[in-house]
Amino acid sequence: MDDTRLKKIRFRAWHRGFREADLILGPFADKHLAELTPTQVDAFEVLLDQPDQDLYAWIVGREPTPEAYDGEVLDLIK
């Protein structure tokens, strides 16, 4: 996996602009990003592209996760 890409993803996970999401996604990226498969990294990037409020609501269970985003990476984050 491209180290530059992983660094960019890690930065995005920590700098969402929504502190609660930063505190969940940043540590997740630090701990698991290097271990994820390329497909899982792609899925994590797709999650990072979602609006902060939606993603946070899915993670904490406040809102149901749309089927398109409800997969193994989001399960790992939860």
URTATA-V37622 format. One record per backbone hydrogen bond with DSSP energy under -1.0 kcal/mol. CO is the residue of the C=O (numbers start at 1). NH is the residue of the N-H. Records with the same first field share a line. If there is no record, write none. Layout:
CO = NH + NH
This chain:
2 = 6
3 = 7
4 = 8
5 = 9
6 = 10
7 = 11
8 = 12
9 = 13
10 = 14
11 = 15
18 = 22
19 = 23
21 = 25
22 = 26
24 = 28
25 = 29
26 = 30
27 = 31
28 = 32
29 = 33
32 = 35 + 36
37 = 41
38 = 42
39 = 43
40 = 44
41 = 45
42 = 46
43 = 47
44 = 48
45 = 49
47 = 50
51 = 55
52 = 56
53 = 57
54 = 58
55 = 59
56 = 60
57 = 62 + 63
66 = 69 + 70
69 = 71
71 = 75
72 = 76
73 = 77
74 = 78
